[in-house]
Amino acid sequence: MKILLYITALFIGGCNKHYPKEVIELKKDSIVVDTAMELKPLSTLNHYKYYTKEDSVIISTNYGDTLSYSKKEYNDIVEYFPSLHKEYPDPPDIAYNSGRNFVDVFDSAGNKNHISFGSECGQDNYYLFYAFFLKKKNGETKYAERRKNLILIYNEINSIYDALQYGGTYFVHQQRRIIGYAEYAIYWYSERKEFFDKSCDISNQKKLFINSLKQKISDEEDIDNNFLKQSDKEKRKQELYKLANHIGELITDNFYLKMAQEFQYKHY
């Protein structure tokens, strides 16, 4: 039996939320009028370096699909969502909740461009954008292997809880947002390498962490009534144990251990 990622279909109707309306008007004198910030000339906002000159921008989700934006759509996001590319980034949850969710931008002719991250699906896309910008800051190739392993650890933790709950939209959204969580962890690593790279034996701590995952699996499987046969229940438990063991194999240093512990305790 293979461990499957229990992916629940995203329903568009479930991705609608209502937020206070915020309107930004682009004046002829290049002033941004925004209720969330003081009036500032566009030239004073530190965003130009993130503009694209390409006709479109493709952002990978790491799950086989992509997000595609025209040059104007992309540059408008850069312009009006500065929390995505702060010099000193906030963690993704704080960045999303402290910034705006959507804006209506009017040009001098009165044409409106609605830009929104104001839904569960929109929040997923926000985290993908967040990771896209922060990866440029961290270095796409410098931490490529560490990033890949961390995303895999996060995904497998999510998969265990997804399997125990037999799926749910929470775990689907987590799949998309994990990329943002992982990229912030990489940023934190780059800023605190002396702490994470310190020489220490993590074997006992790692054993405790993996055993805690297995205990969770055991507890949930013991009360699971979806299997009539005890043998089927035990087989599923052993498959989930294999996933927990693989997480243990991926945790090879202090950084991976700390981030895995934090991710599990914070989100599950």
C-alpha positions as CSV (number, residue, x, y, z in Angstrom):
1,M,0.0,0.0,0.0
2,K,1.4,3.3,-1.0
3,I,1.1,6.5,1.0
4,L,-1.0,8.9,-1.0
5,L,-1.4,12.6,-0.6
6,Y,-5.1,12.9,0.1
7,I,-5.9,15.8,-2.1
8,T,-9.4,17.2,-1.8
9,A,-10.8,19.1,-4.7
10,L,-10.8,22.9,-4.3
11,F,-14.2,24.3,-4.5
12,I,-14.4,27.8,-5.8
13,G,-17.3,28.6,-3.6
14,G,-15.2,27.8,-0.6
15,C,-12.5,30.3,-1.6
16,N,-14.6,33.4,-1.2
17,K,-14.2,35.7,1.8
18,H,-15.2,39.3,2.3
19,Y,-12.7,42.0,3.3
20,P,-13.1,45.7,3.8
21,K,-12.7,47.4,0.4
22,E,-9.6,49.3,-0.2
23,V,-9.1,51.6,-3.2
24,I,-5.9,52.8,-4.6
25,E,-5.9,55.6,-7.2
26,L,-3.0,56.3,-9.5
27,K,-2.9,60.1,-10.0
28,K,-1.3,61.9,-12.9
29,D,1.3,63.4,-10.6
30,S,2.5,59.8,-9.7
31,I,1.1,59.9,-6.2
32,V,-0.4,56.8,-4.6
33,V,-3.5,57.4,-2.6
34,D,-3.9,54.5,-0.1
35,T,-5.8,54.4,3.1
36,A,-3.2,52.0,4.5
37,M,-0.2,54.2,4.1
38,E,0.9,57.9,4.0
39,L,1.0,59.6,0.6
40,K,4.3,58.8,-1.0
41,P,5.7,59.5,-4.5
42,L,6.2,56.2,-6.3
43,S,9.8,57.0,-6.7
44,T,10.4,56.6,-3.0
45,L,9.0,53.1,-2.8
46,N,11.7,50.4,-3.0
47,H,10.1,48.1,-5.6
48,Y,11.6,48.9,-9.0
49,K,14.3,46.2,-8.7
50,Y,11.5,43.6,-8.6
51,Y,9.8,44.8,-11.8
52,T,10.0,42.5,-14.8
53,K,10.7,43.5,-18.4
54,E,9.4,40.2,-19.8
55,D,6.0,39.9,-21.4
56,S,4.9,37.4,-18.7
57,V,6.1,35.7,-15.5
58,I,5.6,32.0,-14.7
59,I,5.7,30.9,-11.1
60,S,6.1,27.2,-10.3
61,T,4.0,25.7,-7.5
62,N,6.4,22.7,-7.2
63,Y,3.4,20.4,-7.7
64,G,3.3,20.2,-11.4
65,D,1.3,23.3,-12.2
66,T,2.2,27.0,-12.6
67,L,0.9,30.5,-12.1
68,S,1.1,32.8,-15.1
69,Y,0.9,36.6,-15.0
70,S,1.2,39.2,-17.6
71,K,3.9,41.9,-17.3
72,K,1.3,44.4,-16.0
73,E,-0.3,42.0,-13.6
74,Y,3.0,41.0,-12.1
75,N,4.3,44.6,-11.8
76,D,1.1,45.7,-10.2
77,I,1.5,43.0,-7.6
78,V,5.1,44.2,-7.0
79,E,3.8,47.8,-6.7
80,Y,0.9,47.4,-4.4
81,F,1.8,44.4,-2.2
82,P,5.2,45.5,-0.6
83,S,4.8,42.9,2.2
84,L,5.8,40.3,-0.4
85,H,9.3,41.6,-0.8
86,K,10.4,43.5,2.3
87,E,14.1,43.9,2.9
88,Y,13.7,42.2,6.2
89,P,10.9,39.7,5.6
90,D,8.2,38.8,8.1
91,P,7.2,35.1,8.4
92,P,4.6,34.4,5.7
93,D,1.6,34.2,8.1
94,I,2.5,37.6,9.6
95,A,3.2,39.1,6.2
96,Y,-0.2,38.0,4.8
97,N,-2.2,39.1,7.9
98,S,-0.5,42.4,8.4
99,G,-0.7,43.6,4.7
100,R,-3.6,44.2,2.4
101,N,-5.6,41.4,0.9
102,F,-6.8,43.2,-2.2
103,V,-6.8,46.5,-4.0
104,D,-8.7,48.2,-6.8
105,V,-6.3,50.3,-8.9
106,F,-7.8,53.0,-11.1
107,D,-5.8,54.7,-13.9
108,S,-6.3,58.2,-15.0
109,A,-9.0,57.1,-17.5
110,G,-11.0,55.5,-14.7
111,N,-10.3,51.9,-15.7
112,K,-10.2,49.5,-12.7
113,N,-7.7,46.7,-12.1
114,H,-8.8,44.4,-9.2
115,I,-5.9,42.5,-7.6
116,S,-6.9,40.1,-4.9
117,F,-5.3,37.6,-2.5
118,G,-8.4,37.8,-0.4
119,S,-9.6,34.1,-0.2
120,E,-8.2,30.8,0.8
121,C,-7.0,30.2,-2.8
122,G,-5.8,33.7,-3.0
123,Q,-3.8,33.2,0.2
124,D,-2.2,30.1,-1.3
125,N,-1.0,32.3,-4.3
126,Y,0.2,35.0,-1.9
127,Y,2.5,32.4,-0.3
128,L,3.8,31.3,-3.6
129,F,4.6,34.9,-4.6
130,Y,6.2,35.4,-1.2
131,A,8.5,32.3,-1.7
132,F,9.2,33.5,-5.3
133,F,10.6,36.8,-4.1
134,L,12.3,35.5,-1.0
135,K,14.1,32.8,-3.0
136,K,15.7,35.5,-5.1
137,K,17.0,37.1,-1.9
138,N,18.2,33.8,-0.4
139,G,19.7,32.6,-3.6
140,E,18.0,30.0,-5.9
141,T,21.1,27.7,-6.2
142,K,22.9,28.5,-3.0
143,Y,20.4,26.6,-0.8
144,A,18.8,24.4,-3.5
145,E,19.4,21.1,-1.8
146,R,18.5,22.4,1.7
147,R,15.3,23.9,0.3
148,K,14.3,20.7,-1.5
149,N,14.8,18.6,1.6
150,L,12.9,20.9,3.9
151,I,10.0,21.2,1.6
152,L,9.9,17.3,1.5
153,I,10.0,17.1,5.3
154,Y,7.1,19.6,5.6
155,N,5.1,17.8,2.9
156,E,5.5,14.4,4.5
157,I,4.4,15.8,7.9
158,N,1.4,17.3,6.2
159,S,0.8,14.0,4.4
160,I,0.7,12.0,7.7
161,Y,-1.9,14.3,9.2
162,D,-3.8,14.4,5.9
163,A,-4.0,10.6,5.9
164,L,-5.1,10.4,9.5
165,Q,-8.0,12.8,8.7
166,Y,-8.8,11.2,5.4
167,G,-8.1,14.5,3.6
168,G,-9.5,17.9,3.9
169,T,-9.1,21.4,2.3
170,Y,-6.7,22.5,5.1
171,F,-4.1,20.0,4.0
172,V,-4.5,21.0,0.3
173,H,-4.0,24.6,1.1
174,Q,-1.0,23.7,3.3
175,Q,0.6,22.0,0.3
176,R,0.7,25.3,-1.5
177,R,1.8,27.4,1.5
178,I,4.6,25.0,2.5
179,I,6.8,26.6,-0.1
180,G,6.5,30.0,1.7
181,Y,7.1,28.4,5.1
182,A,10.2,26.6,3.8
183,E,11.6,29.7,2.1
184,Y,11.3,31.7,5.3
185,A,13.1,28.9,7.2
186,I,15.9,29.1,4.6
187,Y,16.1,32.9,5.1
188,W,16.3,32.3,8.9
189,Y,19.0,29.7,8.3
190,S,21.0,32.2,6.2
191,E,20.8,34.7,9.0
192,R,21.6,32.3,11.9
193,K,24.0,29.8,10.3
194,E,26.3,29.9,13.4
195,F,23.4,28.6,15.5
196,F,22.0,26.0,13.2
197,D,25.5,24.7,12.1
198,K,26.8,24.2,15.6
199,S,28.1,20.8,16.3
200,C,25.8,18.7,18.4
201,D,24.4,15.2,18.6
202,I,20.7,15.4,17.6
203,S,20.1,11.6,17.6
204,N,18.2,11.5,20.9
205,Q,16.1,14.6,20.1
206,K,15.3,13.3,16.6
207,K,14.3,9.9,18.0
208,L,11.9,11.6,20.4
209,F,10.4,13.7,17.5
210,I,9.9,10.7,15.2
211,N,8.5,8.6,18.1
212,S,6.0,11.4,18.8
213,L,4.8,11.2,15.2
214,K,4.5,7.5,15.5
215,Q,2.6,7.8,18.8
216,K,0.2,10.2,17.0
217,I,-0.3,7.7,14.2
218,S,-0.9,4.9,16.7
219,D,-3.4,6.8,18.8
220,E,-5.4,7.9,15.7
221,E,-5.3,4.4,14.1
222,D,-6.5,2.8,17.3
223,I,-9.7,4.8,17.3
224,D,-10.2,4.6,13.5
225,N,-13.3,2.8,12.6
226,N,-12.9,2.9,8.8
227,F,-11.3,-0.5,8.7
228,L,-13.3,-3.6,9.7
229,K,-10.3,-5.9,9.8
230,Q,-7.6,-5.4,12.4
231,S,-5.0,-6.6,9.8
232,D,-6.0,-3.7,7.4
233,K,-5.7,-1.2,10.2
234,E,-2.3,-2.5,11.2
235,K,-1.1,-2.4,7.6
236,R,-2.1,1.2,7.2
237,K,-0.4,2.0,10.5
238,Q,2.9,0.4,9.3
239,E,2.7,2.4,6.0
240,L,2.4,5.6,8.0
241,Y,5.3,4.6,10.2
242,K,7.4,4.2,7.1
243,L,6.6,7.8,6.2
244,A,7.6,8.9,9.7
245,N,10.9,6.9,9.4
246,H,11.6,8.6,6.1
247,I,11.2,12.0,7.7
248,G,13.8,10.8,10.2
249,E,16.1,10.0,7.4
250,L,15.7,13.4,6.0
251,I,16.5,15.1,9.3
252,T,20.3,15.0,9.2
253,D,21.2,18.1,11.2
254,N,20.0,20.6,13.8
255,F,18.4,22.9,11.3
256,Y,16.1,20.3,9.8
257,L,15.2,19.0,13.3
258,K,14.3,22.5,14.6
259,M,12.3,23.4,11.6
260,A,10.4,20.1,11.5
261,Q,9.5,20.4,15.2
262,E,8.4,24.0,14.7
263,F,6.3,23.2,11.7
264,Q,4.5,20.3,13.3
265,Y,3.8,22.0,16.6
266,K,2.6,25.2,14.9
267,H,0.4,23.9,12.2
268,Y,-1.0,20.5,13.6
